[in-house]
Amino acid sequence: MLQSRIINFGKLNGAIYDAPEVNDILEMHTHGEDDVHITIVARGSFKVHGGGWEIVAKAGDVINWEVGQAHEFIALESNSRFVNIVKV
């Protein structure tokens, strides 16, 4: 099951998501102007998709989300991790 924890470093806010098992999922969702973020894949890999598109994001990849852009993450490897940093 996907695990998360909030991070706060002064003006830097976000969350770390750990996927212990293959197929752990962060279900489809969107963000508004107050919580739109970038995603950095820290280890492992994820299938990321939404609204008719799909990518495989691997360790070192950065995704810059737009407000209202639907997205979902599915772990492709055990012990995968991504970090979201809010752009506000």
N, C-alpha and C positions, 0 to 999 in steps of 0.2 A: 504494500500500500504506500502511495506517495506520501512523503513526510515534508513538512515545511516549517520554517521558522523566520520570524521577522528580523530584519537587520536595520539598525539606526546608527549612523555615524555622523553626528552633527546634521548637516543639510542633506546627507546621503541616506535615502530610505529605500527599502525593497524587501526581498525575501529570497531565501535559499530553499530550493526544492531538491530533495533526495529521493531517488527511485531505487529501492533495494532490489527489485525484481523486474525482469522483462515484462512488458505490457502494463506496468504501473502507469496511471493516466492522470493528467490534469485536464478535466473536461472542458469542452468548448465554452468560451467566454469572450467578452469584449471589455474594453476599458474606456472611460471617459477622459476628459481633459485633465482631471485632477489625479488620475492614477495610471495614465499611459506610461509604458516603460520600454526599456531595452532588455533583451535577454542575452546572457552570455552562457554558453554551454561550457561548464567547467571540466566535466569528465564524461566519458561514455558517448552515447548518441540517442537521438530522439527522432521519431517521425513527428513532424509538425505540419498541421494542415488546417484549412478553414476556407469556406466560401469558394470552392472549386480549384484550390491550389494545394500542393503538398511538396514538402522538402524533407530531406534528411539532414538534421543539424548535428554536427560532431564537435568534440572538444575543441575549443578555440573559436568557434563560430559565434558571431554577434548578429542579433536580429533587432532591427529598429522598427518597433510597432507604430502604427498610425492610430489615432483616436477612432474607435468603433470597429477596428479590424478584428474579426472573429479568428480565434486560434485555439488549438488543442495540442497537447503534448502526449506522446506515447513512448515510453522507454523501449529502446531496441536492445539495450545491454543492461545487465544487472549492475548495480552500484553506479548508476549514472546520476549526474547533478547538473542543474542549471541555476543561474542567479538572475533575478529580475531587479533592475534598478529603475526607480520612478524618475521620469524626466522633468518633473515640475520644478 
